[in-house]
Amino acid sequence: MTTSLGEVLDNRRTAEFHKAARALLKEPLLLARGPSADSYRLVRRYAAELRDWFDRNTGWSLRVDAESARLRRTPGTLADATHPAREASRAGVPFTRRRYVLLCLALAALERGEAQIALGRLAEQVVLDAADPHLAAAGVEFTLERRDERLDLAAVVRLLLRYGVLRRVAGDEDAYVSGAGDVLYDVERRVLAGLLAARHGPSLIDAVGFEERLGALTAESALDSDELRFRAIRQKLTRRLLDDPVLYYDELTDDELVYLTRQRAFLTARVSELTGLLPEVRAEGIAMVDPHDDLTDVRMPEQGTHGHVTLLLAEHLAAADGEVSRTELELRVRELAAVHGAFWSKSAKQPGAEGELVEQALARLSALGLAKRTPAGATPLPALARYAVGEAVVVESSSRPQRKAPRP
C-alpha cells in the first residue's frame, strides 16, 4: 500500500506544528536571530494556529513580530518552586533571592535607560534603586563594591543576554567583575517590553504579602458565570498537563477534580494534538509522556555523578514504606559510594559530600513530581514506583566501565 501525497503533506505539517509548539514550550521567548532562529521561523509560519490554540486552551497570549516570538506563560500552580531561573552557564546554578531582586532592578533601569548602556552605568542605577526603604526593610542591600555582588550582577546580565534583551557590543563581564574594565550593550527594547508575563501590571497590585501579590499578578478576570468558571478550570488543567511531569488528583480542588474526571479524554487529546505527548492515566493521576524525551528542563535518567546518585536514591525511596530521613539517605549514599564509586567524580567520593549529593537528588526528584520534601527528609510519590521494577545493572565494556540504568 502506498501513501498518498496528501497524507505525506499532512503528516509533515503535523510534525512541524508539534515542533513549533514544543519549541515555544521549551523556550517561551524565541529570537529571530541566533541559535533559536530556525525555531522562530517555524513558529512564525504557524503563528495564527498556535495563537488560537494557546489562547483558547491555556489563556496564554502569543505575540510574534519581526524580531521575536513571545509566549506569555503563566503557571498552572503557584506553589511549585522547583523550576527557578538558572545561571546562563553550563553549571546552571539556580538564582538566589538576591539575584531575582537584582534582575527586577536591572529590568527597571533598562526600561528607563537609553538604547545603549554600559554595565558600570547599569550598576549605578541598580545601586540607586536598591536604596528604596522597602528593600532595606526587607533586608536587601546592594553596593556592588564586593566581588560576590558584582558576580551576582554579571549572572543577571548574562541571563538577559541569553534572553536577547541585551546584545554585547564590546567588553566582557569578567573584566567588570575583576574591576579591570567595563562592558557596552545594545538594549533590545521590543524584547525587553515583552519579558514580563503577568495578567495585571505590578504597579496595579495593592496586595502586600508575597503569595497575595503573586496570586493577584496572575488572577483571572471576574468569573461571574458558569461558562467563565469552567473555562478557567479547563485552562488551568491544560496548563498543568503541559507544564507538570505528573498531575496528581489529590492536588486538585473538588471542582477541578470533577471537571477533569468528566473531560479527561478531551483535555489529554488536546494536549496530544498540540505536542505529540501521550497520556499515561493511573489511579493517582496523569502523566503526559514525551516519546521524544526532550520537552523537559530536568532529565531522569541523566548522565554524570548526580544523575547516577539520583537514580540509585530513587530506587531506595521507591522501596521505602513512607518517609525516609535525610540521615538515612546520606548513609545510603555512603554505602552506594563503596559499590559504585568507580563511576563517580572524585569530589563525590570525599567524606562529607553526601549532604550535597542528597540535596541535588531530592531537588531533581521533587522537580519531576517523584518525591516530596519533608522537614525530616523525603516521601516517595506514586510515580516513583516506576523506578522500583528491578535492580540496577552494571555493564562492563572492554575499554571503560559503563553503568546501564534500569528502564522505567
C-alpha positions as CSV (number, residue, x, y, z in Angstrom):
1,M,0.0,0.0,0.0
2,T,1.4,3.4,-1.0
3,T,1.0,6.6,0.9
4,S,-0.8,9.4,-1.0
5,L,0.9,12.7,-1.4
6,G,-1.9,14.3,0.7
7,E,-1.1,12.1,3.6
8,V,2.6,12.8,3.4
9,L,2.0,16.5,3.4
10,D,-0.5,16.2,6.3
11,N,2.0,14.2,8.3
12,R,4.8,16.7,7.6
13,R,2.5,19.6,8.6
14,T,1.5,17.9,11.8
15,A,5.2,17.2,12.6
16,E,6.1,20.8,12.0
17,F,3.2,22.1,14.1
18,H,4.3,19.9,17.0
19,K,7.9,21.1,16.6
20,A,6.8,24.7,16.7
21,A,4.6,24.2,19.8
22,R,7.4,22.3,21.6
23,A,9.9,25.0,20.7
24,L,7.7,27.6,22.4
25,L,7.1,25.4,25.4
26,K,10.8,24.8,25.9
27,E,11.8,28.5,25.2
28,P,8.8,30.9,25.5
29,L,11.0,33.7,24.1
30,L,12.4,32.9,20.7
31,L,14.6,35.4,18.8
32,A,14.7,35.9,15.0
33,R,18.5,35.7,15.2
34,G,21.0,33.4,16.8
35,P,20.5,29.8,17.9
36,S,16.7,30.0,18.0
37,A,16.3,31.4,14.5
38,D,15.1,28.2,13.0
39,S,12.5,27.6,15.7
40,Y,11.4,31.2,15.4
41,R,10.7,30.9,11.7
42,L,8.7,27.7,12.3
43,V,6.6,29.4,15.0
44,R,6.0,32.4,12.7
45,R,4.8,30.0,10.0
46,Y,2.2,28.5,12.3
47,A,1.6,31.7,14.4
48,A,-2.1,32.0,13.7
49,E,-2.9,28.4,14.7
50,L,-0.6,28.4,17.7
51,R,-2.0,31.8,18.9
52,D,-5.6,30.5,18.7
53,W,-4.7,27.2,20.4
54,F,-2.9,28.7,23.4
55,D,-5.4,31.5,23.8
56,R,-8.4,29.1,23.8
57,N,-6.9,26.2,25.8
58,T,-4.4,27.8,28.3
59,G,-5.2,31.6,28.3
60,W,-1.6,32.3,27.2
61,S,-1.1,35.0,24.6
62,L,1.4,34.6,21.8
63,R,3.0,37.6,20.2
64,V,5.1,37.2,17.0
65,D,6.8,40.1,15.3
66,A,9.8,40.6,13.1
67,E,12.3,40.3,16.0
68,S,10.9,37.6,18.3
69,A,8.1,35.3,19.3
70,R,6.9,35.5,22.9
71,L,4.5,33.1,24.6
72,R,3.3,34.7,27.8
73,R,3.1,31.7,30.0
74,T,1.6,31.8,33.5
75,P,2.0,28.7,35.7
76,G,-0.8,26.3,36.4
77,T,0.1,26.3,40.0
78,L,1.8,29.0,42.1
79,A,3.1,26.6,44.7
80,D,5.9,24.9,42.7
81,A,9.3,26.4,43.4
82,T,11.3,23.6,41.8
83,H,12.0,25.3,38.5
84,P,13.9,28.5,39.2
85,A,15.7,30.8,36.9
86,R,19.3,29.5,36.4
87,E,22.7,30.9,35.5
88,A,23.3,31.0,31.8
89,S,26.2,28.7,32.2
90,R,26.9,25.0,31.9
91,A,26.6,24.7,35.7
92,G,23.1,26.2,35.6
93,V,23.2,27.3,39.3
94,P,19.7,28.3,40.5
95,F,19.1,32.0,41.1
96,T,19.1,33.2,44.7
97,R,16.6,35.7,46.2
98,R,19.2,38.4,45.8
99,R,19.7,37.7,42.1
100,Y,15.9,37.8,41.5
101,V,15.8,41.2,43.1
102,L,18.8,42.3,41.1
103,L,17.1,41.1,37.9
104,C,14.0,43.2,38.7
105,L,16.1,46.3,39.4
106,A,18.1,45.8,36.3
107,L,15.0,45.5,34.1
108,A,13.5,48.6,35.7
109,A,16.8,50.5,35.0
110,L,16.9,49.3,31.4
111,E,13.3,50.3,30.8
112,R,14.1,53.9,31.7
113,G,17.5,53.9,30.0
114,E,18.9,54.6,26.6
115,A,19.3,52.3,23.6
116,Q,22.9,51.5,24.8
117,I,24.2,51.1,28.3
118,A,27.4,50.2,30.0
119,L,27.5,47.6,32.7
120,G,29.0,50.1,35.1
121,R,26.2,52.6,34.4
122,L,23.6,49.9,34.9
123,A,25.3,49.0,38.2
124,E,25.0,52.7,39.3
125,Q,21.3,52.7,38.5
126,V,20.7,49.4,40.4
127,V,22.5,50.7,43.5
128,L,20.4,53.9,43.5
129,D,17.1,51.9,43.1
130,A,18.3,49.5,45.8
131,A,18.3,52.3,48.3
132,D,14.5,52.1,48.3
133,P,13.4,51.9,52.0
134,H,11.1,48.9,51.2
135,L,14.1,46.9,50.0
136,A,16.2,47.9,53.0
137,A,13.3,46.9,55.3
138,A,13.2,43.5,53.6
139,G,16.9,43.1,54.3
140,V,18.1,43.5,50.7
141,E,21.1,45.8,50.1
142,F,23.4,46.2,47.1
143,T,26.5,48.3,47.0
144,L,28.2,46.3,44.2
145,E,31.5,47.1,45.9
146,R,32.3,43.4,46.7
147,R,33.3,40.9,44.1
148,D,30.5,38.5,45.0
149,E,27.9,41.3,44.5
150,R,29.4,42.1,41.1
151,L,29.3,38.3,40.3
152,D,25.6,38.4,41.0
153,L,25.0,41.3,38.6
154,A,27.1,39.6,36.0
155,A,24.9,36.5,36.3
156,V,21.8,38.6,35.8
157,V,23.3,40.3,32.8
158,R,24.3,37.0,31.2
159,L,20.7,35.8,31.7
160,L,19.5,38.9,29.9
161,L,22.0,38.3,27.1
162,R,20.6,34.7,26.8
163,Y,17.0,36.1,26.6
164,G,18.1,38.6,23.9
165,V,17.2,41.7,26.0
166,L,20.9,42.8,25.8
167,R,23.4,42.4,23.0
168,R,27.1,42.8,23.9
169,V,28.8,45.4,21.8
170,A,32.2,45.4,23.5
171,G,33.9,44.2,26.6
172,D,33.4,41.2,28.9
173,E,31.6,40.7,32.2
174,D,34.6,39.1,33.7
175,A,36.6,42.3,33.3
176,Y,33.8,44.2,35.2
177,V,33.8,41.6,38.0
178,S,37.5,41.9,38.5
179,G,37.4,45.7,38.2
180,A,39.6,45.8,35.1
181,G,37.1,47.1,32.6
182,D,33.5,47.7,31.5
183,V,31.0,46.3,29.0
184,L,28.8,48.0,26.5
185,Y,25.4,46.6,25.4
186,D,22.6,47.4,23.0
187,V,19.2,47.2,24.6
188,E,16.6,45.4,22.6
189,R,13.6,47.3,23.7
190,R,10.9,45.2,22.0
191,V,12.2,42.1,23.6
192,L,12.5,43.9,26.9
193,A,8.9,45.1,26.7
194,G,7.6,41.6,26.2
195,L,9.6,40.0,29.0
196,L,7.1,40.3,31.8
197,A,4.4,37.6,31.7
198,A,1.6,38.7,34.0
199,R,-2.2,39.2,33.6
200,H,-2.0,42.5,35.6
201,G,0.7,45.2,35.9
202,P,2.7,45.0,39.1
203,S,2.0,48.7,39.8
204,L,-1.7,48.0,39.9
205,I,-1.4,45.4,42.7
206,D,-2.3,46.5,46.2
207,A,-1.8,43.2,48.0
208,V,1.1,43.2,50.5
209,G,2.2,39.6,51.1
210,F,4.3,37.6,48.6
211,E,1.7,34.9,48.0
212,E,-1.1,37.5,47.7
213,R,0.8,39.6,45.2
214,L,1.8,36.6,43.2
215,G,-1.9,35.5,43.1
216,A,-3.0,39.0,42.1
217,L,-0.5,39.2,39.2
218,T,-1.8,36.0,37.6
219,A,-5.5,36.2,38.7
220,E,-8.2,35.7,36.1
221,S,-10.8,38.5,35.4
222,A,-14.1,38.3,37.2
223,L,-15.5,34.8,36.8
224,D,-19.2,35.7,37.1
225,S,-20.8,32.9,35.0
226,D,-20.5,29.1,34.9
227,E,-19.1,29.3,31.4
228,L,-16.2,31.5,32.6
229,R,-15.6,29.4,35.6
230,F,-15.5,26.2,33.5
231,R,-13.2,27.8,31.0
232,A,-10.8,28.9,33.8
233,I,-10.7,25.4,35.2
234,R,-10.1,23.9,31.7
235,Q,-7.3,26.3,31.0
236,K,-5.7,25.7,34.4
237,L,-5.8,21.9,34.0
238,T,-4.4,22.2,30.5
239,R,-1.5,24.4,31.7
240,R,-0.7,21.8,34.4
241,L,-0.8,18.9,31.9
242,L,1.6,20.9,29.7
243,D,3.9,22.1,32.5
244,D,4.0,19.4,35.2
245,P,5.6,16.0,34.8
246,V,2.8,14.4,36.8
247,L,-0.6,15.8,37.7
248,Y,-1.8,14.1,40.9
249,Y,-5.6,14.1,41.6
250,D,-5.1,14.9,45.3
251,E,-3.5,18.3,44.4
252,L,-6.8,19.5,42.8
253,T,-9.8,21.2,44.2
254,D,-13.1,19.4,44.2
255,D,-14.3,21.4,41.2
256,E,-11.1,20.8,39.3
257,L,-11.2,17.1,40.0
258,V,-14.9,16.8,38.9
259,Y,-14.1,18.6,35.7
260,L,-11.0,16.6,35.0
261,T,-12.9,13.3,35.6
262,R,-15.5,14.3,33.1
263,Q,-13.3,15.9,30.5
264,R,-10.1,13.8,30.9
265,A,-10.1,12.3,27.4
266,F,-10.9,15.7,25.8
267,L,-8.1,17.5,27.7
268,T,-5.4,14.9,27.1
269,A,-6.4,14.7,23.4
270,R,-6.0,18.4,23.0
271,V,-2.5,18.4,24.6
272,S,-1.5,15.5,22.4
273,E,-2.8,17.4,19.3
274,L,-0.5,20.3,20.1
275,T,2.6,18.5,21.3
276,G,2.6,14.8,20.5
277,L,2.7,13.9,24.2
278,L,0.9,10.7,25.1
279,P,-1.3,10.4,28.3
280,E,-0.5,7.8,30.9
281,V,-3.5,7.6,33.2
282,R,-3.2,5.9,36.6
283,A,-5.3,5.8,39.7
284,E,-3.3,8.6,41.3
285,G,-3.1,11.0,38.4
286,I,-2.0,11.7,34.8
287,A,1.5,11.9,33.3
288,M,1.9,13.2,29.7
289,V,4.7,11.1,28.4
290,D,7.1,12.5,25.9
291,P,8.1,10.0,23.2
292,H,10.9,12.3,22.0
293,D,12.2,12.8,25.6
294,D,13.3,16.4,25.1
295,L,10.5,18.5,26.4
296,T,11.9,19.0,29.9
297,D,14.4,21.1,31.8
298,V,15.1,18.3,34.3
299,R,16.1,14.9,33.0
300,M,16.0,11.5,34.5
301,P,17.8,9.2,34.0
302,E,20.7,11.6,33.5
303,Q,24.4,11.0,32.9
304,G,27.1,12.1,35.4
305,T,27.5,11.5,39.1
306,H,24.5,13.5,40.2
307,G,22.2,11.7,37.7
308,H,23.6,8.3,38.8
309,V,23.1,9.1,42.5
310,T,19.6,10.4,41.9
311,L,18.7,7.1,40.1
312,L,20.1,5.0,42.9
313,L,18.3,7.0,45.6
314,A,15.1,6.9,43.6
315,E,15.3,3.1,43.8
316,H,15.9,3.3,47.5
317,L,13.0,5.7,48.1
318,A,10.7,3.7,45.8
319,A,11.3,0.6,48.0
320,A,10.7,2.5,51.3
321,D,7.4,2.4,53.2
322,G,6.8,6.1,53.8
323,E,9.1,8.9,54.7
324,V,12.9,8.5,54.6
325,S,15.1,10.8,56.7
326,R,18.0,12.9,55.4
327,T,20.3,11.0,57.7
328,E,19.2,7.6,56.2
329,L,19.6,9.0,52.7
330,E,23.1,10.2,53.4
331,L,24.0,6.9,54.9
332,R,22.7,5.2,51.8
333,V,24.9,7.4,49.6
334,R,27.9,6.4,51.6
335,E,27.0,2.7,51.1
336,L,26.5,3.3,47.4
337,A,29.8,5.0,47.1
338,A,31.5,1.9,48.2
339,V,29.8,-0.1,45.4
340,H,29.5,2.4,42.6
341,G,32.2,5.0,43.5
342,A,34.3,3.9,40.4
343,F,31.7,5.6,38.3
344,W,31.5,8.8,40.3
345,S,33.6,12.0,40.2
346,K,36.5,12.3,42.7
347,S,34.8,15.1,44.7
348,A,31.6,13.0,45.2
349,K,33.6,10.3,47.0
350,Q,35.1,12.7,49.5
351,P,33.9,12.5,53.1
352,G,31.1,14.9,53.7
353,A,29.9,15.0,50.1
354,E,26.8,13.0,51.0
355,G,24.8,16.1,52.0
356,E,25.2,17.8,48.7
357,L,24.6,14.7,46.7
358,V,21.3,14.0,48.6
359,E,20.3,17.7,48.2
360,Q,20.9,17.5,44.4
361,A,19.0,14.2,44.1
362,L,16.0,15.5,46.1
363,A,15.9,18.7,44.1
364,R,15.6,16.6,40.9
365,L,13.1,14.1,42.3
366,S,10.9,17.0,43.6
367,A,11.0,18.9,40.3
368,L,9.9,15.7,38.5
369,G,7.0,15.0,40.9
370,L,8.6,11.8,42.0
371,A,9.2,12.7,45.7
372,K,8.1,15.3,48.1
373,R,10.5,17.0,50.6
374,T,9.5,16.9,54.2
375,P,11.1,18.6,57.2
376,A,13.0,15.4,58.1
377,G,13.7,14.1,54.6
378,A,11.6,13.0,51.7
379,T,8.5,11.0,50.9
380,P,8.1,9.0,47.7
381,L,5.2,9.9,45.4
382,P,3.2,7.3,43.4
383,A,5.1,8.0,40.1
384,L,8.3,6.9,41.7
385,A,7.1,3.3,41.7
386,R,8.2,3.0,38.0
387,Y,11.8,3.1,39.4
388,A,11.2,0.1,41.6
389,V,10.8,-2.5,38.9
390,G,14.2,-4.1,39.3
391,E,17.8,-3.9,40.4
392,A,20.3,-1.7,38.5
393,V,22.5,-3.5,36.1
394,V,26.2,-2.6,35.6
395,V,27.6,-3.5,32.2
396,E,31.4,-3.7,31.8
397,S,32.7,-2.7,28.4
398,S,36.1,-3.6,27.0
399,S,37.6,-0.1,27.5
400,R,35.7,1.6,30.2
401,P,33.1,0.5,32.8
402,Q,29.6,1.8,32.0
403,R,26.6,1.7,34.2
404,K,23.3,0.9,32.5
405,A,20.4,2.5,34.1
406,P,17.3,0.5,34.7
407,R,14.5,1.3,32.3
408,P,11.5,2.9,34.0
